[in-house]
Amino acid sequence: MLDDDPVVVSANRYRFSSGERIVNPHVMSASFIWVLNGAGEILAGGRQFAVDNQHVLRLPWHHAVEYRASGRGPFHVGTLHVVPRHSRHAPVVPRVAHLPGDPLLNDPARGGDPSAFQPGISSTRNSAARRIVEFGTIAIERLGEGGFDEEYFRALGRLVLIENDSWADGQAQHSTLPGTLDMMMTFIRHHIAEQLTVARVAESARCSETTAQRLFARHAGESMQSWIRQVRLREAASLLRTSSLRVSEVAQLVGYADPLYFSRAFRRAYGVAPSQFAHTAIRP
């Protein structure tokens, strides 16, 4: 085992007031910031980034950052802080230094290379950036549960650095999905076997039910419930084609508690009963 390895030391969400400005002069981490709602500007590394809810920002080890919320409304961001090199011979303090006088600023157990994390902006449409946001969301949830499992957050740090190697800068000119909608769609795919209400899906992206429904109607061309149904049935078709699961088992895995109701919905979508669809699928 190496003497040092990366570790996630902090992750959180912060909701700025309209027009609010915050400066953190000494952030001792490599940071990833994603916008949950609203818009604003983030200044770091001599660059000014105009961001909204499709953007993910990367900032290098030991950086200064200034947040400027738009005056038109709230600005809600998520942040993930990684120490690229943390000694295995010292316990991890689950906190990131960001102000003068903080003892962690000169902690010999922590280190990083600023050149490995150049300031950059990407989009949730980029797979690496999107997965880093997902890791950040996981870190926020785990830290919110209390306690700090050092090995878990070291493992999470390694995953973040692997995805960082595939980081692709860009202003997402060709992206058509707002970040909030992309987060809800990702949440749905990851929880497809569970009961998914509009309220629960909206909460996953920290937006209102009205906003959630409006985003699906505008960008997906259908209601959230209709989109969820299509995802369930596509996943069911994939399972029927690529597994030996019974129809009732597939129904449960894609969120249908009633196999009969599932069979009717599947037949309407694919023109055949799921049992026939499975029978004609190619097996390995």
C-alpha positions as CSV (number, residue, x, y, z in Angstrom):
1,M,0.0,0.0,0.0
2,L,1.3,3.5,-0.8
3,D,2.3,5.8,2.0
4,D,-0.2,8.4,0.7
5,D,-3.3,8.4,-1.5
6,P,-6.2,10.7,-2.3
7,V,-9.1,11.2,0.1
8,V,-12.4,13.1,0.0
9,V,-12.3,15.5,3.0
10,S,-15.5,17.5,2.5
11,A,-18.6,17.8,0.4
12,N,-21.6,20.0,0.9
13,R,-24.4,22.1,-0.6
14,Y,-24.6,25.9,-0.2
15,R,-27.5,28.1,-1.1
16,F,-26.4,31.7,-1.8
17,S,-28.8,34.6,-1.4
18,S,-29.5,36.8,-4.5
19,G,-26.4,38.9,-5.1
20,E,-24.4,37.3,-2.3
21,R,-20.6,37.3,-2.6
22,I,-18.2,35.0,-0.7
23,V,-14.4,34.8,-1.0
24,N,-12.4,31.8,0.2
25,P,-8.7,32.8,-0.1
26,H,-6.9,29.5,0.7
27,V,-8.8,26.4,-0.3
28,M,-6.5,23.5,0.4
29,S,-8.1,20.9,-1.8
30,A,-8.8,20.1,-5.4
31,S,-12.4,21.1,-5.7
32,F,-15.3,20.3,-8.0
33,I,-18.3,22.6,-8.0
34,W,-21.6,22.0,-9.7
35,V,-24.6,24.2,-10.0
36,L,-27.9,22.8,-8.7
37,N,-30.1,25.9,-9.3
38,G,-29.7,29.4,-10.5
39,A,-26.7,31.1,-12.0
40,G,-23.7,33.2,-11.0
41,E,-20.0,33.8,-11.5
42,I,-17.0,32.0,-10.0
43,L,-13.6,33.6,-10.1
44,A,-10.5,31.4,-9.6
45,G,-7.0,31.0,-11.1
46,G,-7.2,34.3,-12.9
47,R,-10.3,33.2,-14.8
48,Q,-14.0,34.2,-14.5
49,F,-16.5,31.5,-15.1
50,A,-20.2,32.2,-15.8
51,V,-22.1,29.2,-14.6
52,D,-25.6,27.9,-14.5
53,N,-27.2,24.5,-13.8
54,Q,-25.5,22.6,-16.6
55,H,-22.0,23.4,-15.5
56,V,-19.3,21.6,-13.4
57,L,-16.2,23.5,-12.4
58,R,-12.8,22.1,-11.4
59,L,-10.4,24.1,-9.3
60,P,-6.7,23.2,-8.5
61,W,-5.0,22.2,-5.3
62,H,-4.6,25.3,-3.1
63,H,-6.7,27.9,-4.8
64,A,-8.5,31.1,-4.0
65,V,-12.1,31.3,-5.1
66,E,-14.8,34.0,-5.2
67,Y,-18.5,33.2,-5.6
68,R,-20.9,35.8,-7.0
69,A,-24.5,34.9,-7.0
70,S,-26.7,36.4,-9.7
71,G,-28.9,39.3,-8.6
72,R,-31.9,37.7,-10.3
73,G,-32.4,34.9,-7.9
74,P,-30.9,32.2,-5.6
75,F,-27.7,30.4,-6.5
76,H,-27.4,26.8,-5.2
77,V,-24.2,24.8,-5.6
78,G,-22.7,21.5,-4.5
79,T,-19.0,21.2,-3.8
80,L,-16.6,18.2,-3.4
81,H,-13.1,18.6,-1.9
82,V,-10.3,16.1,-2.5
83,V,-6.8,16.1,-1.0
84,P,-4.8,14.4,-3.7
85,R,-2.1,13.1,-1.4
86,H,-2.8,12.3,2.3
87,S,-0.3,10.4,4.4
88,R,-1.4,6.9,5.5
89,H,0.5,7.6,8.8
90,A,-1.8,10.4,9.9
91,P,-5.6,10.4,10.6
92,V,-7.8,12.2,8.1
93,V,-9.6,15.3,9.5
94,P,-12.8,15.5,7.5
95,R,-12.6,19.2,6.8
96,V,-11.0,21.5,4.2
97,A,-9.0,24.6,5.1
98,H,-10.1,27.8,3.4
99,L,-9.2,30.8,5.7
100,P,-5.9,32.3,6.9
101,G,-4.8,30.9,10.3
102,D,-6.4,27.4,9.8
103,P,-3.9,24.8,11.1
104,L,-4.8,22.5,8.2
105,L,-3.2,25.0,5.8
106,N,0.2,23.7,6.7
107,D,-0.7,20.2,7.6
108,P,2.4,18.1,6.5
109,A,0.1,15.0,6.0
110,R,-1.6,16.8,3.1
111,G,-0.3,17.6,-0.3
112,G,-1.1,18.1,-4.0
113,D,0.2,19.3,-7.3
114,P,-1.7,22.3,-8.6
115,S,-0.7,21.5,-12.2
116,A,-2.6,18.3,-12.1
117,F,-5.9,20.1,-11.6
118,Q,-6.0,23.1,-13.9
119,P,-9.1,25.3,-13.6
120,G,-11.6,24.2,-16.0
121,I,-15.3,24.1,-16.8
122,S,-17.3,21.2,-18.1
123,S,-20.9,20.1,-18.4
124,T,-23.0,17.4,-16.8
125,R,-23.3,16.1,-20.4
126,N,-19.7,15.0,-20.1
127,S,-19.6,11.5,-18.6
128,A,-16.6,12.1,-16.3
129,A,-17.9,15.4,-15.0
130,R,-21.3,13.8,-14.4
131,R,-19.8,10.9,-12.5
132,I,-17.8,13.3,-10.3
133,V,-21.0,15.1,-9.5
134,E,-22.6,11.7,-8.6
135,F,-19.6,10.9,-6.3
136,G,-20.1,14.4,-4.7
137,T,-23.7,13.6,-4.1
138,I,-22.8,10.3,-2.5
139,A,-20.2,12.0,-0.3
140,I,-22.7,14.6,0.9
141,E,-25.2,11.9,1.8
142,R,-22.6,9.8,3.6
143,L,-21.2,12.8,5.6
144,G,-24.8,13.8,6.5
145,E,-25.3,10.4,8.0
146,G,-22.7,11.1,10.7
147,G,-19.3,9.5,11.3
148,F,-16.3,9.4,8.9
149,D,-15.2,6.1,7.4
150,E,-11.7,6.9,6.3
151,E,-11.2,4.0,4.0
152,Y,-14.5,4.7,2.3
153,F,-13.5,8.3,1.6
154,R,-10.0,7.3,0.5
155,A,-11.6,4.9,-2.0
156,L,-14.0,7.6,-3.1
157,G,-11.0,10.0,-3.6
158,R,-9.3,7.4,-5.9
159,L,-12.5,7.2,-8.0
160,V,-12.7,11.0,-8.3
161,L,-9.0,11.1,-9.5
162,I,-9.7,8.4,-12.1
163,E,-12.6,10.4,-13.5
164,N,-10.5,13.5,-13.4
165,D,-8.1,11.9,-15.9
166,S,-11.0,11.9,-18.4
167,W,-12.1,15.5,-17.7
168,A,-13.1,17.4,-20.8
169,D,-13.2,21.2,-20.7
170,G,-15.9,23.0,-22.6
171,Q,-18.7,25.4,-22.2
172,A,-21.3,22.8,-23.2
173,Q,-22.5,24.8,-26.2
174,H,-24.2,21.7,-27.5
175,S,-25.8,20.7,-24.3
176,T,-29.6,20.8,-24.4
177,L,-30.4,19.5,-20.9
178,P,-30.2,21.7,-17.8
179,G,-28.1,20.2,-15.0
180,T,-31.1,20.0,-12.7
181,L,-32.9,17.9,-15.2
182,D,-29.9,15.7,-15.9
183,M,-29.6,15.1,-12.1
184,M,-33.2,14.0,-11.9
185,M,-32.8,11.7,-14.9
186,T,-29.7,10.1,-13.3
187,F,-31.5,9.7,-10.0
188,I,-34.4,8.0,-11.8
189,R,-32.1,5.5,-13.6
190,H,-30.3,4.7,-10.4
191,H,-33.6,4.1,-8.4
192,I,-35.8,2.6,-11.1
193,A,-36.8,-0.3,-8.9
194,E,-38.2,2.0,-6.2
195,Q,-41.4,4.0,-5.9
196,L,-40.7,7.4,-7.7
197,T,-43.0,10.2,-6.9
198,V,-42.6,13.7,-8.4
199,A,-41.8,15.0,-5.0
200,R,-39.0,12.5,-4.4
201,V,-37.4,13.0,-7.8
202,A,-37.6,16.8,-7.5
203,E,-35.9,16.6,-4.0
204,S,-33.0,14.7,-5.5
205,A,-32.1,17.8,-7.5
206,R,-33.3,20.3,-4.8
207,C,-35.9,21.9,-7.0
208,S,-39.7,22.3,-6.6
209,E,-42.2,19.8,-8.1
210,T,-43.4,22.6,-10.4
211,T,-39.9,23.2,-11.7
212,A,-39.3,19.5,-12.2
213,Q,-42.5,19.0,-14.2
214,R,-41.7,22.1,-16.3
215,L,-38.2,20.9,-17.1
216,F,-39.4,17.4,-18.2
217,A,-42.2,19.0,-20.4
218,R,-39.8,21.5,-22.0
219,H,-36.7,19.4,-22.6
220,A,-38.0,15.8,-22.7
221,G,-41.3,16.5,-24.4
222,E,-43.3,14.5,-21.9
223,S,-44.3,14.5,-18.2
224,M,-42.0,13.1,-15.6
225,Q,-44.3,10.1,-15.0
226,S,-44.3,9.3,-18.7
227,W,-40.5,9.5,-18.9
228,I,-40.1,7.2,-15.9
229,R,-42.5,4.7,-17.5
230,Q,-40.4,4.7,-20.7
231,V,-37.2,4.1,-18.7
232,R,-38.8,1.3,-16.8
233,L,-40.0,-0.5,-19.9
234,R,-36.7,0.0,-21.8
235,E,-34.8,-1.5,-18.8
236,A,-37.3,-4.3,-18.7
237,A,-36.8,-5.1,-22.4
238,S,-33.0,-5.1,-21.8
239,L,-33.4,-7.5,-18.8
240,L,-35.7,-9.8,-20.8
241,R,-33.2,-9.9,-23.7
242,T,-30.0,-10.4,-21.6
243,S,-31.1,-12.6,-18.6
244,S,-33.0,-15.6,-17.6
245,L,-35.1,-13.8,-15.1
246,R,-38.8,-14.6,-14.8
247,V,-41.3,-11.9,-15.9
248,S,-42.3,-11.3,-12.3
249,E,-38.7,-10.8,-11.3
250,V,-38.1,-8.3,-14.1
251,A,-41.3,-6.5,-13.1
252,Q,-40.0,-6.0,-9.6
253,L,-36.5,-4.9,-10.7
254,V,-38.0,-2.1,-12.8
255,G,-40.5,-0.9,-10.2
256,Y,-43.7,-2.7,-11.0
257,A,-45.2,-4.3,-7.9
258,D,-48.0,-5.9,-9.9
259,P,-46.7,-8.3,-12.7
260,L,-50.1,-8.3,-14.4
261,Y,-50.1,-4.5,-14.7
262,F,-46.4,-4.7,-15.9
263,S,-47.4,-7.2,-18.6
264,R,-50.2,-5.0,-19.9
265,A,-47.9,-1.9,-20.0
266,F,-45.2,-3.9,-21.8
267,R,-47.6,-5.2,-24.4
268,R,-48.8,-1.7,-25.1
269,A,-45.3,-0.5,-25.6
270,Y,-43.8,-3.5,-27.5
271,G,-46.8,-5.2,-29.1
272,V,-46.0,-8.5,-27.5
273,A,-46.3,-10.0,-24.0
274,P,-43.0,-9.9,-22.0
275,S,-42.9,-13.7,-21.9
276,Q,-43.0,-13.8,-25.8
277,F,-40.4,-11.0,-25.9
278,A,-38.1,-13.0,-23.6
279,H,-38.6,-16.2,-25.6
280,T,-37.4,-14.7,-28.8
281,A,-34.4,-12.9,-27.3
282,I,-30.9,-14.2,-28.1
283,R,-29.3,-15.9,-25.2
284,P,-25.5,-16.3,-24.6
